[in-house]
């Protein structure tokens, strides 16, 4: 499935078309996830290392199984709409819109959480924090994005590289204190189904959102190849860093020392014996800030491209599809910043729960769309095929349903409110926004373009 623009549809491809390659797409995938490897995942260690390890493996299978399926879909239908476009193709415009709104909402709300975490880390690294710093962060992110996708992903590539280097440096620094007894010793919490289930939302932080790399498809030089290669590279990097951080950190000081820490890597460095080099702590702290900046950039990128794509297709008001002279969707970018900033005052646990609910729900629909399109569009051109095909998608689908159920049980009132809001938004779109009709830029091809 490939996007084939009509002669009068040139504006639909105006957003930075053909400007980024596989390396920068990989940096987008890493940036979307890497901040979650500095903090958040460690709360799952309250269930014990064994239960957390099983939960982490299951979440890796789900997230990377999903990413492989999305990489295949991106070669069939290169679109800035990403998951929204694939769900529309499989189940129709209303389902596609619902998924698009869920993802855009989750990513936009998460920008505030990222800014709040940067604010907290900056207080320790730079000695500055508060409202002026948050305003400056949003203004800086917006200004760089408005200069175009090349500049934005250039900053993202640098920030992500520093963050990955800091994670690996941490693992090497605590390795002399590693003890297998800290992981599976006599006092370790036993493996249990309840423990695994309880650790899942936190283990998800190690990998969640890598699939949103697909939103770069319409700006890739070669969408059919660059997106799959970039996403696969991001998967390898994130698997490596997650394994190093979790195993080395927990093995050095034990799960109890990290389970309740706001900054688990700093807690590990303070507790290890022998003490690590004095330079390691500021390096890890600086890496955490850069990782959060990378995630901030990626969230704004993904949300703005999703909004732009839905506006271009007539789901949202057309004005949101406007671009500036550098090909940046400037109104969509401003909207993400304006809506994201107020979320800095929300409790992070509420934002996390909302993000997991919205994204896991979209995963269920996307994986179902993949299985359906495999059956209904078997001849559509695919430059990349997900290993395992529908079997991989089926396994990831079951796991996504488990995640959604666990999040819904943790906050059924919030879940009900979000589902109701999306249904109402879709109904409003059908009755008001799309009265004049909508474009349908997606098309399938049985042959290589």
C-alpha positions, 0 to 999 in steps of 0.5 A: 500500500503506497500513498499516491497523490493526485495531481491536485494533492501536492500540498498533502506532501508538503511537510518536509517531503524526502528530507530524512533518512534511516539514521534520523528516523532511528533517532526519532524512535530512540528519542520517543522511548529513551527517557523512560529508561532513566526513570519510571520503569523502576517502580515495577521492581516492587514486584521483585526482579523476577516478576519485573523481568518477565513483565519487561520481556512481555512488553518488549515482545509486544512493543517490538512485535507491534513496531515490526508490523507497523514497519511493514504497514509503513511500506504499504502506506507511507503516511504522516498519519501513521497508525491512524492511516492504517486503521482507516484503511482497514476499518474505515474513517471513523475508526481511523479518526478515533485512533488518531485522536487517541494517539495525538492526545496521548503524545500531546499530554505527555509533552507536559510530563516530559517538561516537568521531568526536565524541570526536576532534573535541571534543578539538580544539574543546573540549579534552575527550575520553575515556570520560566524554565518550562516556558523556555523549554516549550518555546525552544522546542517550538522554535526548532521544529518551526525551522524544519524537520532537518533541524529538529531531528538534528537536535534529536539525534544529538540528544538521543546519542548523549542519552544512550551513551550515558545509559551505557556509561552507567551500566559499565560504571556499576558493573564492578558491584554486580552480584547475581544474588541481588537478582535471584538471591534467597531474599528475592521476591518470588515470581508470581502472576500477580507480580507480573501483572502489577509490573506491566505498566512500569515495564512498558516505560522501557519501550512504549511509543517506538512504533510512532516512528512511522509518522516520519514515513511521509518525510523519509527519502525512501519511505518503503525502506528508510522507515523499516530500517530506522525502526529496526535500528531503534529496536536494537539500540533500545533493547541493548540499553534497557537490558544493560540498565535494568540488569546492571543497575538492579544487580549492583544494588538490588531491587529494593534500593531502586523500587521507590527511587524518583531517580533510580540511576542516581540512587544506584550510583549512590548505593554501589560499593565500591563507589563509581568514578566521581565523573559518572554521576554528572554524566548520567544526570546530564544524559537524563536531561538530554534523554528527556529533551530527545523524548520531548522533541519526539513527542511534539514531532509525532503529535504534530504530524498526526494532527497535520495528516488528519487535517489534510484528509479532512478529519480536522479543520483544514487550517491545521494542515497549513505549513510554513516556508520550511515545510513545517506544519506550523499551526499543528505545532503551535496547537500541540504546544498550547495544549501540552503546556497546561498538562505540566500541572497535572500529576504525572501518574494521571498522565502516565495512566492516560498515556498507557490507556490511549496508546494500548487501546490504539495498539489493539486496533492497529494490530487488528488492522494489520491482521485484516489487511494481511487478509484483504490486501495480500497483493499490496506492495510491501518492501518489508515483511514483519517476521512471523506476520499475522502470528507476530501480530496476534501475540502482540495483540493479546499482550496489548489487550492485557495492558489495556485491561490492566490500565483500565482496572487501575483507573476505570473512571479515567478510562471511561472519560477518555473513551467517551471523549473520543466517541463524542469527538468522532461523532462531532467530526462526522456531523460538523467537520466532514459535512463537505466531504473529505479527501482520500489520499491513501491508495493501494498498489499491488506493484512496487511504485 
